[in-house]
Amino acid sequence: MRNLFLSAVLAMTTALPATAETIRVGMSGGYFPFTFTRADELQGFEVDLMNAIGEITGDEIEFVTMSFSGLIGALESGRIDTVANQITITPEREAKFAFTQPYVYDGAQVVVKAGNEDAITGPDSLSGKSVAVNLGSNFEELLRGLPNAADIDIRTYESNIEQDTALGRVDAFVMDRVSSAQVIKQSPLPLALAGQPFSEIRNALPFRNDEAGQAMRDRVDAAITTLKENGTLAEISQKWLDADVTKPLADAAE
């Protein structure tokens, strides 16, 4: 009996993560429906994702909110361990950070006031227009890289909520297609999508590219694989986005 008891204790002990620790997760808290505050509670797609990862890895998840433009700097300086704020994989970021596998596949989208979608049909028709975009985001980079960028009045804001409000002063804003649909439903302004998404993007979690960061990345990446395989990631997506955006666009279209 004693041996059976010891075997049970040993089995329970070995089942626990050997390197459980605190993962400090940076996010803006102003990017609905991915990370936002309502009734003084931080919630959204990214919050549910990280909590689900923590349940698998055994790590404690500590959320740290700050302006979006400061998140990458906080990761580089070691004040946080990763950023869960729909961070897009780019060649420049891959050279600096150790990324997990993508967990959201998306595209950039132009949003306008309802009634203007015939005049503004996509990025090519933004010349001579004022356009709001998240400061320091991949979408700002996409706008500034357009062939007609010199003719666009690009105005930066710290959150998509500010972008929405800014539509009283600008002609359009650019954000991810998934959030666009949610913002349109929530906004007091009548908004509409302008054309089709014009850039496919892959969003993942970045970690510092050192031994400790890579080890944490590997643990989190394995948890994301589990969440994909058991359907939890798709459930989180459906909960917040009314769609499954966790597969490559080509696979989702099949």
Secondary structure, DSSP 8 states (H G I E B T S, - for coil): -HHHHHHHHHHHHHHS-TT--EEEEEE-SEETTTEEEETTEEESHHHHHHHHHHHHH--EEEEEE--GGGHHHHHHHTS-SEE-S--B--HHHHHHEEE----EEEEEEEEEETT-TTT--SGGG-TT-EEEEETTSHHHHHHHTSTTGGGSEEEEESSHHHHHHHTTTSSEEEEEHHHHHHHHHH-SS-EEEESS---EEEE--EEESSHHHHHHHHHHHHHHHHHHHTSHHHHHHHHHHSS--SS-HHHHT-
